[in-house]
Amino acid sequence: MDFEFTAEQLAIAREIKAFAKKELNLSVLERDTESRFDRDGWKKCAEFGILGLPIPSEYGGEGADILTTILAMESLGNGCCDNGLVHSINSHLWGCSIPLLRFGSEEQKEKYLPALSKGQIIGAHAVTEPDAGSDVFSITTSAVKTGDSYILNGSKSIVSNGPIADIVIVFAVTDPQRSFAGGVSGFIVEAGIPGMTIGSPLKKMGLNTSPISEIFFKDCKIPQLQLLGKEGFGTGIFNETMVWERSCLFACHIGTMERILDECINYAKSRKQFGRFIGSYQAVSHQMSDMKMNIELGRLMLHKIGWLKLQGKKIMLETAIAKLFISEGLKKAALAAVQIHGAYGYMAEMGIEKEVRDSVAATIYSGTSEIQRNIISKYLGL
C-alpha cells in the first residue's frame, strides 16, 4: 500500500481547509443556540465544489476518487467549526448523491445529480423507523406496486436534513415474504408530493445546525421511474451508503479531533497553574498524547479503506473498525478538551462543550458502536 498523496490532492486539502476556516465559521455558536441551518455556508460549499466532490464532471461534480475525497473531508472537518453543517453535507453526499450515482438510471442521474452537486437541491436518506433503528431488518414502511406506480405507507424517524430536503432516498418493503436482503427497495421521493408529510424539526442534544425530522407516508404514490436500482436491491444500496459514510463522514471527525487537539495544545502552552504551564503536567499532556495517537491510527485506517476501495475490495469490516475507533476517539477527545480547559471548557461561550454535545452522536449514527462490534465479531467468525 502506498499512502503518498499527490501534490494535487494535498493542494485540494489545503484549499478546503483555508476556505472552511474563512467562510464557514461566522456566528457558529449563535446558530447552534438557535438551531439554525447555515444556508449561506451551504451555498458557499456548493460553489467551492464540495457538494459535488466525488461526482463525475458529466453530472456537475469534481470527479474525485474516494481517497482524495477522504483527504478533502478531513480538511473540511478540521477547518469548519460548524459540525452540524458538516453533518448535513455528509448526509446529502453519502445518503443521496452516491446512491444515485451508483444505482440510478441514466435518466435519474441526469435529472438529479447536477442539481445535487451544485447545492440547488438538498438530499436526505430515510431508513430508520420508530421500531427499526439499529435493527434495519425490521423496517415496516411498505411499497406496494400498483400498475406503473408504488404506494408508500409508513413512517421514518430521525431523518437528517429531513426538514430542508428536496429529495429523499426512502427504503421500503416491497416483498414482505423476504428479509431486508431481497425484500426491501430504495425509492427517490421528491418532497411535497401528495401523501408525504415532513414533521417539524426535532430538538437534539447536539449538531443543532443540522435539521432533523420525521417523515410520514400515507397512500403516497411513487412512479415506478423513481425506483432506485432494481426492486429488492435495497440491501446493496444501503451497504454502499454505509461504506462511503463510515469512510468520509468519519474522515471529517479526524479533522475535528485534530482541531480539538490544536486548541488544547495552545491552551496548555499558555495557561499557568501553580507556577507552571499546565502542558508540563503529565495528567494534561498524556490526554493530548492519547488524542494524537487516536488521530494518527484513525487516519491510517481511513487511508487503508480508501486504497482498498480503489482496488475494488470489499471493506465492510474495515469501515466498521474505523467507524467504531474514530467515533469513540472523537467523544473522548471532546471530553478531554473540557477537562483540560477546566471551568472555561464548561462555559458555552468557549465552544468546547458544544464539541462534546456534537461528538456523542457519532457513536450512534451510521450504526451504533455496539452494532460495529457485532459486525467485527461476525467477521471473526463468532
Disulfide bonds with the S-S distance in Angstrom:
none
